[in-house]
């Protein structure tokens, strides 16, 4: 019964992912793209390098993986109870971090970018382990990256990313060595999608006195979106592994 309920929820979520963006959403994206064109290429290069280094460290390092043992012998319902608790805990952590850095003005507000990214990555690794996947395998860390991308991707890219998640079990068997894959990854597109998603609330967070409230609310919302995406991403894999009736 639980799997049936989750299947229905997953169907609704996929429909939302593939929904055509609203007029306001299209206008906002167009404005952000114009702003990106005004930004000097050197600035894009610096931002790209920063995000690349953080994500690269997550994928090839041991900071988030050494203690992550996958949960075993649990039902899907039991796993998702754990995931709901993780979402609540990480949303509180992210909100506190956003409030603290937002209250500090520009310098601490800028520090929020890497701190929030670190919180998100740790959260995704914990969710993967709760669903029974071993994140010491680089391919599972790569799946985490796809989940991150989908959560903050532009609307026109969501269909392609969702297709990759749905075909992951077959795709991962054909992946090259991690060093080869990382060398060909489109880091600039990744950082533009992520930055566009968070730009407006993060700029408001830099306003002295007002930033604490915005920082807390924005970070709370970011973890909410990421949690929903992660749960449905792993539901896809769980349900596809069930015996066909």
N, C-alpha and C positions, 0 to 999 in steps of 0.2 A: 504493500500500500504506500509506503514512504517513497519508494522509487517512482511509483506512478505519479504521486503528487509533485515530486521534483521534476519529472519529465514535463509536466504541464508548465511549471515555473520556468524551466529552461526554454521552452518554446516561446513563452511571452518575452523573455529576455532577449532571445535572438531576434524576435520581431522588432523590439526596441532598438537593437544595435543596427538593424538594416533600414530603419525608418528614415525617410527623406528629411533632411534638416529643415527647420522652420525658416521663415523669411528673416527673422532677427538673427538666427544662428548663421545664416549665409552672409548676412551683412557684416556681422562681427568677424567672421573668418576672413572675408574679403579685406576688411580694414586692417586686420593683423598681418595679412600677407603683404599689403602695401607698406606697412610699417617695417616689415622685415626687409623689404627691398631698399628702404632708406638707410638701413643699418650698414655701416661699412663692413666689407668682407673680413677685415682683420678682427672685428668684434665677434662676428660669427665664428671665426676660427678659434678664438680664445674660449668662447662658451662651449663650442663643440669639444675642444680638447679637455675642458674641465669635466664635462659630463661623461665623455669617453673614458677618462681615467677612473672615475668613480664606478661606472658600470663594469669596466674591464676588471677592476679589483674585485668586484662582487663575483664575477663569473669565474675568474681563474685563481682567486685567493682562497684563504681558509677562514677568513674572519667570521663569516656567517654559517659555515658548513661543518666545522669541527665537532660541534656538540649536537648537531641536528640528526637524531635517529628517527626514522619513520615509524609512525604508529602501526601496530600490527594487530590482526585478529579483531578488528572492530567493524561494526556495521556502518553503512553510510550515515544513518541517523546519529549514531554515536560520534562519528567523526565531525559531523556538522555542528553538533552541540559544542564541541571543542573549538571549532572555527568561529562560532558566534561569540564565544568568550574572548577569543583572540581579537576579534574585531572591536569589541567593547573596550578592551584594555588598550589596544593601540590607538584607538580614536581619542581616548583620554590623554595618552602620552603625546600624541601629535598636537592636540589642542593646547596642552600646557606648554609645549615647546613653542608653538606659534604665538601664544599670549606673551611668553617671556621675551622672545626676540622682537615681537611687535612693539612691546612697551619700550624697547631700547632705542627706537629710532632707526636711522639709516644703516649704521654699521652693523648692529645686531640683526636688523632685518635682512641684510644681505647674507649674513651667516646662516639664516634659516634655510636657504636653498640646499646646501649639502647636508644639513642636519635632517631635514624632512626627507630627502632622498634616501638617506641611511635608514630612517625609521621605516619607510615603505619597503625597502629591500628586506630588512629583517622580518617584517610582517609577512611578506610573500614566502620567505623560506620556512617560516613557522607553519603557514597554511599548507604548503606542499608536504611537509612532514606529517601534519595532521591527517592528510588524505592518504598517507602511506607511501609517498614517493621519496626516494633517497636523493637529496640534493647534493650529495658528494659526487654524483654522476653529473658531468658537465652538461649533458643533454637536458637534464631536469632543470638546471640553472638557466639554460637557454629558454626553456618553456616559461619559466618565471619572467624572463625578459619580454617574451611575446605577450604575456598577460599584462605586464606593465604598459607595453605599447598600446594594447587595445583599450585599456582604461582611459588613456589620455590622447588617443589618436584623433586625427581629423575625421570627420564623418565619411569622406570619400574613401578612406583607407580601411574602414572597419570591416567591410565585407571580405576583403582579401585576408586580413588578419584572422577573422573568424574562420575562414576556410582553412587557414594553416593550423589552427587549433583542432579543428574537426578531423584533419588528416594527420595529426601528429604521430600517432602510433606507427604508421607506415613511414612517414617522413624521417623520423629520428633514426631509423635503421640505415638510412642512406647519408647521414650527415658526415662531413669530413672531420678531420681532427680539429679540436677547438681552436688551435692557433690559426689554422687556415681559414676557418669560418670568421673569426673575429677580425681578420685582416681585410675581409671583403664587406663587413657590415656597414650600412649607411648611417654613420653616426650623426651626420648633419641633419638628416631627415628626422632621426630620433629626437634630437635635442630641440628642433623647431616645433615638433608636435607637442612635446612636453612643456616647453616654454610658453607656447601660445595658449595652452590650456590654463596655466597658472598666472599669466601675466597680470591681468587686471586686479585680482584680489591681492597679489603680492605687491603691486605698486601701491595700493591703498594701505597695505600693512606698514609701509614706510612712513606714514603720516604720524608724527608725534602725538601721543595721547589717544588717538583713534586707532592706531595700529594694533594694540593688544586685542581689542574686540575682533577686528577683522582677521588677525592672525589666527586666533583660536578657532573662529567659525570656519575659515578657509581650510585649515589643516584637518579639522574634523570632517568636513565635507569630502576632502580628497581621499581620506582613508575609507570613508563610506563607499565612494565610487570604486576604489581599488578592491575593497572587500567583496562587493557584489560581483565584480568582474572575475576575481580569483575563484570564488565559489562556483560560478557557472562554468568557468574554464575547466575546473577539475570534475564537475558533474558530467561534462561532455565525455571525458575519458572514463569515468566510472561506469556510466550507462552504456557506453560502447563496448565495454569489456564483459557485460552480462550476456549469458547464453541467449541466443535468439529463439523466440518461441515458435 
